[in-house]
Amino acid sequence: MTWRFSRSSRVAGASLLGSGVVLGTTFGLALSQATAQPAPAASSDYSRFQKVDLFAKALALVEQHYVRPVDDTALIYAAIDGLMDELDPHSGFLDPREAELLREDIGGKFGGVGLVVKMVREPEHTPPVYLEVSDVITGGPASAAGVDVGDRIVTIEGKPVAHFARLDDAIAVMRGAVGTRVEFQTQREGQPARTIEVIRGEVDPPAVEMRHLGEGIGLVQLAAFQQGCAREVDEAIDALAQDSGHSLAALVLDMRDNGGGLLGEAVAVADMFLDRGVIVRTRSRGEELVEEISARRRGTRRDLPLVVLINKGSASATEIVAGALQDHRRALLVGERSYGKGSVQSPFTLHDGSMLKLTTALYYTPRDRLIQAAGVIPDVLVGDQLTPYEDTRPDLPVERDVPGHLRPEEFGRSPPSPPGASEALAAAGDDAQLRVAVEHARAFTRVQPPRRRRRTRD
């Protein structure tokens, strides 16, 4: 069983209210059940209870002598949180409410408002802390209330956003039972704040979206590896191929800003394009091999040319898929070096519903490349901005400007298409990375497979 978790960013994280996807400086983590590891050999005078007794005495002293009454449960949670802070950034403690948010994330459906937001802190801005709306789920409650991308949420239920220490705290208030109301103030640039009341609904944003770009090139956008997304990708490709008005000669799989998710779904997506070989290896302490997952031949789309888009926001499970397809030379990777989140977090639920997330292993690609902190480097590096073209010799006339020059059509051939005349490139618009992916996909569609020579008998 695998779980998905995402940690919010303290400064510029983004959280999908209504679907539970959280992206930011720390991205979605592929979680798996841990297996018990033997404890290290202890010395004869070692006693685990000595450490527990030390903590118990400290807690008792605080409870008895601190100047104000204390919440002993809060103290325990804070102590465990501090313990986890001594480990890597992806290990952590979740109190019962945070653990419940995680379980809702895994389920994929719950009461929410349908917004993607990020917490922004700008001391010189008024207010200094706010939530910036990065995306609005189409058809969701917030969309119906008139919230737009770029809006700033300045208060939630009458409390300034600065009141919430963490992004997760704000999310917890905005979530709630379907049919209940939540009120917040939004502000647009140069306009006064306005109060909006949103009725929470069941938000189930699609993990997969698709469209034809033209010229036989299909685009499938995979936003998160949530439950059932591999089936949705498969169905999307079938729909692109079976559309009577189009053909499917090549596919662009867009996994930019996909912060990860369920390991099993990531494996299923990679297996969709690989018919043999290792997809991912998991190694624990001492690089001991814990698990090796390989592709199966059944259901493989071996002959569909594939271009994969990744960027700095592609993490965890996304990097597993990208690394596997790259190592097997099954796809051309375009974009930016991925985030580099290649560790396995195992959840341990405690008796009160709280949870520990412990990093227990690391992911490796089929060629034993470590993903952690290294990321996956694309075959073609492309930034997210279009570089303006500059004529290097503006003073040099060219043949087409010479009076009386021979035109291409005079040789009985059609003139070459002018730049930008491609239907698929036009569909890509100003998205620099997608345009490069489309250019390579177009090249793949023009490559003809070598013909097999017939054998003749002497």
Secondary structure as GFF3:
##gff-version 3
##sequence-region A 1 458
A	DSSP	beta_strand	2	5	.	.	.	ID=ss1
A	DSSP	beta_strand	14	17	.	.	.	ID=ss2
A	DSSP	beta_strand	22	23	.	.	.	ID=ss3
A	DSSP	beta_strand	29	32	.	.	.	ID=ss4
A	DSSP	alpha_helix	48	65	.	.	.	ID=ss5
A	DSSP	alpha_helix	72	85	.	.	.	ID=ss6
A	DSSP	beta_strand	92	94	.	.	.	ID=ss7
A	DSSP	alpha_helix	96	107	.	.	.	ID=ss8
A	DSSP	beta_strand	110	112	.	.	.	ID=ss9
A	DSSP	beta_strand	115	121	.	.	.	ID=ss10
A	DSSP	beta_strand	129	136	.	.	.	ID=ss11
A	DSSP	alpha_helix	141	144	.	.	.	ID=ss12
A	DSSP	beta_strand	152	156	.	.	.	ID=ss13
A	DSSP	beta_strand	159	160	.	.	.	ID=ss14
A	DSSP	three_ten_helix	161	163	.	.	.	ID=ss15
A	DSSP	alpha_helix	167	174	.	.	.	ID=ss16
A	DSSP	beta_strand	181	187	.	.	.	ID=ss17
A	DSSP	beta_strand	194	199	.	.	.	ID=ss18
A	DSSP	beta_strand	201	203	.	.	.	ID=ss19
A	DSSP	beta_strand	208	214	.	.	.	ID=ss20
A	DSSP	beta_strand	217	222	.	.	.	ID=ss21
A	DSSP	alpha_helix	229	242	.	.	.	ID=ss22
A	DSSP	beta_strand	250	254	.	.	.	ID=ss23
A	DSSP	alpha_helix	263	271	.	.	.	ID=ss24
A	DSSP	beta_strand	278	283	.	.	.	ID=ss25
A	DSSP	three_ten_helix	285	287	.	.	.	ID=ss26
A	DSSP	beta_strand	289	294	.	.	.	ID=ss27
A	DSSP	beta_strand	306	310	.	.	.	ID=ss28
A	DSSP	alpha_helix	317	327	.	.	.	ID=ss29
A	DSSP	beta_strand	332	335	.	.	.	ID=ss30
A	DSSP	beta_strand	343	349	.	.	.	ID=ss31
A	DSSP	beta_strand	355	364	.	.	.	ID=ss32
A	DSSP	beta_strand	380	381	.	.	.	ID=ss33
A	DSSP	three_ten_helix	399	401	.	.	.	ID=ss34
A	DSSP	three_ten_helix	408	411	.	.	.	ID=ss35
A	DSSP	alpha_helix	423	428	.	.	.	ID=ss36
A	DSSP	alpha_helix	432	446	.	.	.	ID=ss37
###
